[in-house]
Amino acid sequence: MTSRIFRQGRLAPKPSWLGSLASLCLAFLLAGIAHLFLERSERVISGHAFAIDGDTIRIGNSKIRLKGIDAPELTQSCIREGRPVLCGEKARDTLLSMILNQNVECRVSGRDRYQRALARCYVNGEDIGARMVEKGCAVAYGDYRLLEAKARLQSLGLWGTEFQRPQQWRRNNNVY
């Protein structure tokens, strides 16, 4: 025997609270799935770091993208006085010099589309993303606009060359 009551050959409608309960269960399920895939805000990763390129470092097994900047790709070159300059390597080397033998502390705020941790990172309290833009080794990418303007006015780093913004260079060279 079923628990539903038949009315004139049809099943009686379910009580309305069942729909609410099902919606609540679905909401909890979706929240649990989101928790598994999304990074909690302000998680801290710290330790000795290695520079992968001008805006990405590795601490232990964590690959971290510096939030708010975009640096030239390793193979990207710029033109200074008619000659190519390896600006991608210069950006990486500059970042490496900032973090070499230092304790780097990164405050993770999420993940980028490549699943790297997205973070602001510091050495001795100094924001290394800000320093990269200030030195002209990276462009502002949503943050640090004033520092970029200052580096541009002083023709520092990239701003003393002819270059494509890293995002445009990646598009033009099918680098993703």
N, C-alpha and C positions, 0 to 999 in steps of 0.2 A: 504494500500500500504506500502511496506517495504522500508527502506532507502538504502538497498543494491541493487546493480544492478546485474541482471542476465546476464550471458554471456554463450551462447550455453548450457543452461540448468543447469548451475552451479552458485553458489554464487561467486561474485567477492571477491578477498582477502581483508581482513581488511587493512586499512592504517597502516603503520609500527609504527607510533607514538602511536597507541593504545596499542601495546605490551610494549612499553617503559613506558607508563602511568600505565599499570597494574603492571609491575615490581616495579615501584616506590611506588605504593600503598601497595604492598605486603611488601616491605622493611620497610615502616612506620609502618605497622601493627605488623611485627615481632619485631621492635624496641620498640614499646609500650608494647608488651607482655613481652619482656625481662626486661623492666623497672619495671614492676609489680612484677616479680619474683626474680630479683637480687638486692642485697643490694648495695646502693651507697657507693663508697669508702670514708673512713675516716669520717663516721658518728660517733658522739660521744654519748655514753651512760654513765651517771655518777650518783652516789648516793651511799648509803650504800648497801653493797653486802653481800650475804650469800654463803658460799662454799657448793656446791653440792657434789663434789669430788675433787681430787687433781688438776684437770685441767678445771673445769667447775664452774662458779659462776652464781648467779641470782641477777640482779638489777631490782627491780620492777617486771614487767612481762617479762623481757628479760632474756633469758637463753643464757649465753655467754661462748664459748669455748676459752680458752687461746691459742693463735696462737703460734706455734713453739715449743710446749712441748707435752709430753705424760706422764701422771702420772698413777701409778698402779690403777686398779679398786678397789672400796671400799672393795670387798670381797677377793682381791688378797693378798696372804701372801708370804713372803720371808723367807729364812732360814739364821739364824745367830747362829753360834756355835752349829749347830745341832738342834736348836729349831725354831719353826715358829714365825715369827714377822708379825704383821698385817700392812704391808707396805702401803696398800691402805688407811687404816684409818689414818695412820701417815701422809701421803701426804695431805689428806683432812684437818687434824688438823693443819698442818703447814700452809697451804693456809689460813685457817680460822684465825689463829693468825696474819697473815699479814694484813688482811682486816677488822678485827673486829673493829667496831666503827670508821672506817675510811671512808673518801670519796674516792671512787674508780672511776677512769676515764678510760673508754675503748674506743679505736679508732677502730671502726669496719671496716674491709676490705672485708667482704663477709659473706658467710654462709657455714657451713659444710654440709655433706650429711644428717645429721639429722635435718637440718634447724635451728641449733643454730647459733647465730651471732658469727663470728670468729673475734677475736680482740686481740690487745695488750692492756693490762690493767696496770694502774699505781696507786700507792699510794704515795702521796707527791713527784711525779716525778720519783719514782723508779719503774722499770719494774718488775712486780710480777712474770711473767713467767721466766725471767732471774734468779730471786732469787730462785725460786723453783728448777731450774736446778743446780744452784750454791750450794744449800744446799744438793743436791743429792736426792731430793724428787720427781724428775721427770727427764725423759730423754729428750735429744734434739730431736726434730722432725722437721728437716729441718733448724732449727736455733739453736743458742747457743752452737755450737759444742765445742768451746774453753772452755766455762764454764763447760760443761760436762766432758771434758778431765781433767780439774783441780779437779773437785769433785771426779772423778775416781782415780786420783793419790793420793788423800788424803783419799780415802776409806770412803767418806761421804755418809750418808743415804743409798740408795740402793746399792751403790758401796761397802759397808761394809758387804753385804749379798750375798747369792746366790739367783738370781731372774731371771724370764723370763721378757723380755721386754714386756710392757703392750700390745702392738699390738699382739705379739705372744701368750700371755696368753689369750687374748680374743678369738683368733682363736681356741686355744686348748680347751677352755671351752664354746664355742658357745655363747659368749657374744657379742652382736652387739649394 
